[in-house]
Amino acid sequence: MSKMFNLFRRAVVEVPEEPRVVSVGAGRRVYAIGDIHGRYDLFQQLIRAIVADHGERGAVDEFRIILLGDLIDRGPDSASVVSLAIAMAELWQGFSCLKGNHEEILGNAFRGDHAALRFFRGLGRETLLSYGIGEDVIADEDDSALQTAILTQVPEAHRDFLTGLPSFLVVGDYLFVHAGIRPGIALEDQDGRDMRWIRGDFLDHGPAHPHMIVHGHNITEFVDEQHNRIGIDTGAYASDKLTAIGLEGTERWFLST
């Protein structure tokens, strides 16, 4: 009878698992910012909000800001976004930036990849304009001329920064990544392209991952907070809402423009 009752109980009443407790580590405060996509205005606003929030919360041993990638494209001022990111990286050890799929495409364009160059005539057009590349060059079908313009107009420091970005960052129990991971694959065996492009297989995955994953790439109106991942891409380029997650110990909170 007892065995039958337990089978019935499992079939009819799902007993929820205990909430998973995750932490970025003691004495550490971390802010991660979602996809900026050329919105230099919002990037500045959110950095100011983060600095104010950090000051109000008091001193900690370690303070970090992480950008989750897709600094460029769609919005009007990608060049300024990259310039500010580089300045922060040069001046402050607590700053990190990850590579998004749009940075990957631009890296391919630097190398003359025809598909990437065609992309920048369309969805990447605003980025080219922000670097002073003319409409006539963008509209022309000459890939060689466009590649030359990109290599000439995008400063070498920007090219080196964007192509050298890492795919992920682990802080405590959290994994920060642009798009996500391939479920069931060890972190050291993950494909960097998956980390920049993956959607369904990651977003629809139910079980917990080894880390709590903070990601961008998939636009949602509000923060997409799940038991195994937290999506913070709120479509800043169109919504005017750039979002950051704040983490300290086991606490988390959110800031938006």
C-alpha positions in Angstrom: 0.0 0.0 0.0 2.8 2.4 0.9 4.6 1.8 -2.4 1.4 2.4 -4.3 0.7 5.6 -2.4 4.2 6.9 -3.2 3.8 6.2 -6.9 0.4 7.9 -6.9 1.9 10.9 -5.0 4.7 11.3 -7.5 2.3 11.0 -10.4 -0.3 13.5 -9.2 1.6 15.9 -6.9 4.9 17.3 -8.2 7.0 18.1 -5.2 9.1 21.2 -6.1 12.8 21.0 -5.7 14.5 23.2 -3.1 15.4 26.6 -4.6 19.0 26.6 -5.7 21.2 29.0 -3.8 23.9 30.5 -5.9 26.5 33.2 -5.1 29.1 35.4 -6.8 31.2 35.0 -3.7 31.8 36.9 -0.5 32.9 40.5 -0.6 32.2 40.8 -4.3 29.6 43.0 -6.2 29.1 42.3 -9.9 27.0 44.1 -12.5 26.4 42.6 -15.9 24.9 44.7 -18.8 22.9 43.2 -21.6 23.1 43.9 -25.4 23.9 47.6 -26.0 23.7 47.6 -29.8 25.1 51.0 -30.5 23.0 52.9 -27.9 25.8 55.0 -26.5 23.3 57.2 -24.8 21.7 54.4 -22.8 25.2 52.9 -22.0 26.2 56.1 -20.4 23.0 56.4 -18.5 23.2 52.8 -17.2 26.9 53.2 -16.1 25.9 56.3 -14.1 23.1 54.3 -12.5 25.4 51.5 -11.7 28.0 53.8 -10.1 25.3 55.4 -8.0 23.8 52.1 -7.0 27.2 50.8 -6.1 27.9 53.8 -3.9 24.6 53.5 -2.1 25.3 49.9 -1.2 28.6 50.5 0.5 32.1 49.2 0.1 33.0 45.7 -1.0 36.4 44.0 -1.6 35.7 43.6 -5.4 33.5 45.6 -7.8 33.1 44.4 -11.4 31.1 45.3 -14.5 30.7 42.8 -17.3 29.3 43.5 -20.8 27.6 40.5 -22.3 28.4 41.3 -26.0 26.7 42.8 -29.0 28.0 46.3 -28.3 27.6 47.1 -32.0 24.9 47.3 -34.8 21.3 48.5 -35.0 21.7 51.6 -32.8 23.3 54.8 -34.0 26.7 55.0 -32.3 28.5 51.8 -32.1 31.9 53.5 -32.5 31.4 55.5 -29.3 30.2 52.4 -27.4 33.4 50.6 -28.3 35.5 53.6 -27.4 34.0 53.7 -23.9 34.3 50.0 -23.4 38.0 50.2 -24.4 38.6 53.1 -22.1 37.0 51.2 -19.2 39.0 48.1 -19.9 42.3 50.1 -20.0 41.6 52.0 -16.8 40.0 49.4 -14.6 40.8 45.8 -13.9 37.3 45.1 -12.7 35.8 45.6 -16.2 35.2 42.7 -18.6 33.5 42.4 -22.0 32.4 39.3 -23.8 32.1 38.6 -27.5 28.6 38.6 -29.1 27.5 37.2 -32.4 27.6 40.7 -33.9 31.3 41.1 -32.9 31.9 37.7 -34.5 30.4 38.9 -37.8 32.5 42.1 -37.7 35.6 40.0 -37.2 34.7 38.0 -40.2 34.2 41.2 -42.2 37.7 42.3 -41.2 39.0 39.2 -42.9 37.0 39.8 -46.1 34.3 37.2 -45.6 31.6 38.0 -48.2 28.6 36.9 -46.1 29.8 39.2 -43.3 30.3 42.1 -45.6 26.8 41.7 -47.1 25.5 41.7 -43.5 27.1 45.0 -42.8 25.5 46.5 -45.9 22.1 45.7 -44.1 21.8 45.1 -40.4 25.3 46.4 -39.7 24.9 49.6 -41.7 24.6 51.9 -38.7 27.9 50.6 -37.4 29.7 51.5 -40.6 28.2 54.9 -40.6 29.3 55.5 -37.0 32.9 54.9 -38.1 32.5 57.4 -40.9 32.2 55.0 -43.8 30.2 56.7 -46.6 26.8 55.6 -47.9 28.3 55.3 -51.4 30.8 52.7 -50.2 28.1 50.8 -48.3 25.7 50.7 -51.2 28.4 49.6 -53.7 28.5 45.9 -54.4 32.3 45.8 -54.3 33.2 43.7 -51.3 36.9 44.5 -51.6 36.3 48.2 -51.4 34.0 47.8 -48.4 36.6 45.7 -46.6 39.3 48.3 -47.3 37.0 51.0 -45.9 36.3 49.0 -42.8 40.0 48.3 -42.2 40.8 52.0 -42.8 38.0 53.6 -40.8 37.7 51.2 -37.8 40.8 52.0 -35.7 43.2 49.2 -35.1 42.6 49.4 -31.3 38.9 48.8 -31.9 39.7 45.9 -34.2 42.0 44.3 -31.7 39.6 44.8 -28.9 36.6 43.3 -30.7 38.4 40.3 -32.1 40.1 39.5 -28.8 37.1 39.3 -26.6 36.5 36.1 -24.6 33.4 33.9 -25.0 32.5 33.5 -21.4 33.4 34.4 -17.8 32.8 32.5 -14.6 32.4 34.4 -11.3 31.5 32.3 -8.3 28.5 30.1 -9.2 27.6 32.3 -12.2 28.5 31.9 -15.8 28.3 35.0 -18.0 27.9 34.4 -21.7 26.4 36.2 -24.7 23.8 33.6 -25.9 24.1 30.5 -23.8 25.7 27.1 -23.7 25.1 23.7 -25.3 23.3 21.7 -22.5 25.1 18.6 -21.3 28.5 19.7 -22.6 31.3 20.5 -20.2 32.4 24.1 -20.1 35.9 23.4 -21.4 34.3 21.5 -24.4 31.8 24.2 -25.4 31.9 25.7 -28.9 32.5 29.4 -28.9 30.0 29.8 -31.8 27.3 28.2 -29.7 28.1 30.6 -26.9 27.4 33.5 -29.3 24.5 32.1 -31.3 22.5 29.4 -29.5 18.8 29.9 -28.9 16.2 27.1 -28.6 18.3 24.2 -27.4 19.5 26.4 -24.5 16.4 28.5 -23.9 14.1 25.5 -23.8 16.4 23.4 -21.6 14.7 22.6 -18.3 17.2 21.0 -15.9 19.8 23.1 -14.0 23.2 23.8 -15.5 26.4 23.5 -13.5 26.3 27.3 -13.2 23.6 29.9 -13.1 23.8 31.4 -16.5 23.4 35.2 -17.2 23.0 35.9 -20.9 21.8 38.3 -23.5 21.1 37.6 -27.2 17.4 36.7 -26.8 15.2 39.8 -26.6 12.4 39.9 -24.0 10.3 42.8 -22.8 11.3 42.2 -19.2 14.1 40.3 -17.5 13.7 36.6 -18.3 14.5 35.1 -14.9 14.4 31.3 -14.9 15.6 28.7 -12.3 18.6 27.9 -14.5 19.3 31.1 -16.4 18.7 34.8 -16.4 18.2 36.7 -19.7 18.8 40.5 -19.6 18.5 41.5 -23.3 15.6 43.9 -23.2 16.0 45.2 -26.8 17.7 48.5 -25.9 18.1 49.6 -29.6 14.3 49.7 -30.1 12.9 49.8 -26.5 15.2 52.4 -25.0 15.6 50.0 -22.1 19.1 48.8 -21.4 19.2 46.4 -18.5 21.8 45.3 -16.0 21.7 42.6 -13.3 23.4 43.3 -9.9 24.8 40.5 -7.8 26.3 40.4 -4.4 26.7 37.2 -2.4 23.4 35.4 -2.9 21.5 38.6 -3.6 20.4 39.8 -7.1 18.6 42.9 -8.4 18.1 44.7 -11.7 18.7 48.2 -13.1 17.3 49.6 -16.3 17.4 52.9 -18.2 
